[in-house]
Amino acid sequence: MKRIGFLLKVKPDKIEEYKEAHRAVWPEMQEALSRTGWHNYSLFMREDGLLFGYFETPQDFQTALDGMEKESINEKWQAAMAPYFEALNGKRADESMLELEEVFHLD
């Protein structure tokens, strides 16, 4: 399993709405994530909206993203989530995730 970390930025005035949306992630979206290799997936957010995402996947980040690209529910979810994020510059949030380099791990 490859461990993936990524960053995004939630607009400060949308933080509470974003949290609420993630208290009720659509079951179809959850199933699609699992089916396409997004395991042990967590999101963490700082008070200013900086979002850190973590998941584990059998291959790599791009393969996991490519798998979700084929899921019709992903397009709907990305459209619903777009208003929450800063600096997407016309891209979807899943196209703007900044992958972080793993520099240390302890089991």
N, C-alpha and C positions, 0 to 999 in steps of 0.2 A: 504494500500500500504506500502510496505517495501522499505526504502531508502537504496541504496547500493553504497558504495564507494570502489574503488579499485585502485591499483598502478601497473604500468608497467614502463619500462625504454626503451626509443627510443635511438638508437645509435646516438651520436652527429652528425656524418657525414651524417645521413639519415633524419634529422629533416625536412628539407624543402620538401623532397620527400614524407615523411609521411603526412605532411600537405596537399600537393597536392593530394595525394590519397584520403584524407578525404573531399576534396572539391567536389569529384565525387564518393561518395559511391554508389555502384551498387544498382539500384532500387530493385532487387531481395533480396539483403542483408537487405535493409531497411525494406522491407515487412516481411522478416523472423524474424527480431528483434521485430517488432511490434506484429507479430502473436504469438511469444513465451514469451511475457510479459516484454519486455524491453521498458519502457515508460519514457518520459522526459529524454532521454539519452544525456549526454554531455561528451566531453573530454576536458581536460585542460592540457596544457603542460608548464613546466618551461623551461627556456633557455637552461638548460643542458640536456633536454630530459626526465626528470621525468614526467611521464604522470599520471594524476588523472582522473579516469572515475567515472561518477555518473549516476545512473538511478533508476527508481522506478519500482517495480514489485509486482504483487499481492501476491506472496508467499514468496520466498526466493532466494538467489543468486544461490544455487545449482539447484533449479528447473528451473530457467531461463537458466543456462548453459546447463542443460540436454535437455531442449527444443531446443536450438540451435544445440546441438549435432545431433539431428534427421534431421536437415535441410541440404540438399545436398549442397546448396550454401555456407554454413558455411565452409565446408572443403576447397573449392576453395578460399574463402576469407582469411582463416587462412594461407594457403600456400602462397598467394600473400603478406600477411603482415609479415610473419616470418622473412624476411631479415632485417626488420626495428628495431627489438628488441634485446636488450642485455639480456644475462643470461637466455635463454630459456632452455638450457641444454637438447636439443632434444625434448622438449615439444612444443606444439602450444601456441600462446599467450593467447588464452582463457583458457588454462590449467595452465597458470602461473600467472594469475591475483591474486594479494594479496588483499583479502578483508580486509577492514578497519572497525574497531569497531566505531559505532556512539556513541559519548560521549556527544553531545549536539545538540539540534534542537530548533529553534524558528520559529513559523509560523508568 
